[in-house]
């Protein structure tokens, strides 16, 4: 999985999901047991594919991490 962000407000999650989807990313929201909603893309079958998306997201101005 590539995590784009962890946000605490559903409205922020919705805005980010819409922005990512508008750029062609298949993003989803994953609620955690803590107060955060994780915005993620994936899963990927291998690290190479996840890294390619991470780099693309970085070029688009995000600060993603591979989980």
C-alpha positions in Angstrom: 0.0 0.0 0.0 1.0 3.6 -0.6 -0.3 6.0 2.0 -0.8 9.5 0.9 -2.0 11.0 4.2 -3.7 10.4 7.5 -6.4 12.9 8.3 -8.7 13.3 11.3 -11.7 14.9 9.6 -14.0 13.1 7.1 -14.3 16.3 5.1 -10.6 16.5 4.6 -10.5 12.8 3.6 -13.3 13.4 1.0 -11.5 16.4 -0.5 -8.2 14.5 -0.8 -9.9 11.5 -2.3 -11.6 13.6 -4.9 -8.3 15.4 -5.8 -6.5 12.1 -6.1 -9.2 10.4 -8.1 -9.4 13.5 -10.4 -5.7 12.8 -11.2 -6.4 9.2 -12.0 -5.4 7.5 -8.8 -7.5 4.7 -7.4 -7.4 6.0 -3.9 -9.4 4.8 -0.9 -10.0 5.7 2.7 -9.2 3.3 5.5 -10.5 4.3 8.9 -8.1 3.4 11.7 -8.8 2.4 15.3 -7.2 5.8 16.2 -8.8 9.1 15.2 -7.2 9.0 11.7 -8.5 8.2 8.3 -5.7 6.9 6.1 -5.8 7.8 2.4 -4.2 4.9 0.5 -3.6 3.5 -2.9 -3.1 -0.2 -3.5 -2.5 -2.9 -2.6 0.3 -3.6 -5.0 1.7 -7.1 -5.7 5.3 -6.0 -5.4 7.3 -3.2 -4.0 8.5 -2.0 -7.4 4.9 -1.1 -8.4 4.3 0.6 -5.1 7.5 2.6 -5.5 6.5 3.8 -9.0 3.2 5.2 -7.6 5.0 6.7 -4.6 7.3 8.5 -7.0 4.4 9.7 -9.2 2.6 11.0 -6.1 5.8 12.8 -5.0 6.0 14.5 -8.4 2.4 15.6 -8.0 3.3 17.3 -4.7 2.3 14.7 -2.1 4.5 13.1 0.6 3.5 9.5 0.3 5.0 6.5 2.2 5.0 2.8 1.4 3.3 0.7 4.1 
